[in-house]
Amino acid sequence: MVRKHPDGTYRLYSKKINPKTGKRRHLGIFPTLEAAQNHEWEIQYFKQLKAFEKAEMKK
């Protein structure tokens, strides 16, 4: 989840809320919206890759 900060930067937050704190995990600060969205895409890609590798190891 990308949010625009008042200083003009974009911040990337986790989609899940931490049950202990009730807040989202901060994943980075980026100068442009495109950079933040690109990093979010990279995170999703590697999360799927990790899940795929786990499934392959179980076979």
C-alpha contacts under 8 A as a table, 3 or more apart, distances in Angstrom:
res1	aa1	res2	aa2	distance
1	M	12	L	5.67
1	M	13	Y	5.17
1	M	14	S	6.20
1	M	15	K	5.85
1	M	40	E	7.78
2	V	10	Y	6.51
2	V	11	R	5.61
2	V	12	L	4.59
2	V	13	Y	6.30
2	V	33	L	7.84
2	V	36	A	6.75
2	V	37	Q	7.20
3	R	10	Y	5.64
3	R	11	R	5.33
3	R	12	L	6.53
3	R	13	Y	7.77
4	K	8	G	6.50
4	K	9	T	6.04
4	K	10	Y	4.52
4	K	11	R	6.32
5	H	8	G	5.57
5	H	9	T	5.42
5	H	10	Y	5.73
5	H	11	R	6.76
6	P	9	T	7.39
8	G	31	P	7.55
9	T	29	I	6.72
9	T	30	F	5.85
9	T	31	P	4.93
9	T	32	T	6.58
10	Y	29	I	5.75
10	Y	30	F	5.14
10	Y	31	P	6.17
10	Y	32	T	6.34
10	Y	33	L	6.12
10	Y	36	A	6.57
11	R	26	H	7.49
11	R	27	L	7.39
11	R	28	G	5.79
11	R	29	I	4.53
11	R	30	F	6.22
11	R	36	A	7.09
12	L	26	H	6.23
12	L	27	L	5.15
12	L	28	G	5.35
12	L	29	I	6.42
12	L	30	F	7.92
12	L	36	A	6.39
12	L	40	E	7.33
13	Y	24	R	5.97
13	Y	25	R	5.52
13	Y	26	H	4.66
13	Y	27	L	5.29
13	Y	28	G	7.46
14	S	17	I	7.30
14	S	24	R	5.50
14	S	25	R	5.09
14	S	26	H	6.51
14	S	27	L	6.71
15	K	24	R	6.97
16	K	24	R	6.28
16	K	25	R	7.83
17	I	22	G	5.86
17	I	23	K	5.34
17	I	24	R	4.68
17	I	25	R	7.35
18	N	21	T	5.61
18	N	22	G	5.28
18	N	23	K	5.58
18	N	24	R	5.97
18	N	25	R	7.25
19	P	22	G	5.27
19	P	23	K	7.76
29	I	36	A	7.52
30	F	33	L	7.29
30	F	35	A	6.15
30	F	36	A	5.57
31	P	35	A	7.09
31	P	36	A	7.89
32	T	35	A	5.31
32	T	36	A	6.50
33	L	36	A	5.14
33	L	37	Q	6.14
34	E	37	Q	5.12
34	E	38	N	6.01
35	A	38	N	5.08
35	A	39	H	6.23
36	A	39	H	5.21
36	A	40	E	6.21
37	Q	40	E	4.99
37	Q	41	W	6.21
38	N	41	W	5.08
38	N	42	E	6.30
39	H	42	E	4.95
39	H	43	I	6.24
40	E	43	I	5.14
40	E	44	Q	6.34
41	W	44	Q	5.17
41	W	45	Y	6.14
42	E	45	Y	5.05
42	E	46	F	6.29
43	I	46	F	5.39
43	I	47	K	6.17
44	Q	47	K	5.10
44	Q	48	Q	6.29
45	Y	48	Q	5.32
45	Y	49	L	6.20
46	F	49	L	4.80
46	F	50	K	6.04
47	K	50	K	5.23
47	K	51	A	6.37
48	Q	51	A	5.08
48	Q	52	F	6.13
49	L	52	F	5.06
49	L	53	E	6.22
50	K	53	E	5.15
50	K	54	K	6.32
51	A	54	K	5.17
51	A	55	A	6.36
52	F	55	A	5.16
52	F	56	E	6.28
53	E	56	E	5.05
53	E	57	M	6.24
54	K	57	M	5.19
54	K	58	K	6.54
55	A	58	K	5.35
55	A	59	K	6.92
56	E	59	K	5.49
